[in-house]
Amino acid sequence: MPRPNAAQLAYGSTTVVFATVALLLLSRTTTALGVAVICATGLILGLLVAVTMPAHRKAEPSAVAHVPQHGENRAPAVRVGAGADTRIGS
């Protein structure tokens, strides 16, 4: 399973917080078991939001510029004015 990106983590965490607070306020429960069930429900909802959110799509291969890899033939860099400033005299 790929690692979640920042948006998935943010939306999942926000869902956990808001869902848990909303469920606690709406249910008006005071027992430890009721609070535990609502917290577990909030966690499950946040996990579902993070997992079902579409992941970041990679760029199309044709849209990516070709970067030469080590060992590929490349033209050498041109040195402009190489050695011109080191000559003295003549």
C-alpha positions, 0 to 999 in steps of 0.5 A: 500500500502506498504512503498517504500524501499530505492531503489524505492525511489532512482530510482524514485527520479533520474528519476524525476530529469533526465527526467525533465532536459532532457525534459526541454532541449529538448523542449526549452520551456520558458513559465510557463505553458510549464515548469509546464507540463514538471515538472508534466510529470517528477513527473509522470514518477518518480512515475511510475518507483518507483511503478513498480520496484519490491519490496524487497522479503522476505526470504523463511520461510524454510531458516529462522532459528527458533527463540524461542518465549517467552513461548517456552521450551528452555534448560537453559543456562549452566554456566561454572565455576559458583561459582568456583572463589568465594570459599576461602580456602579449 
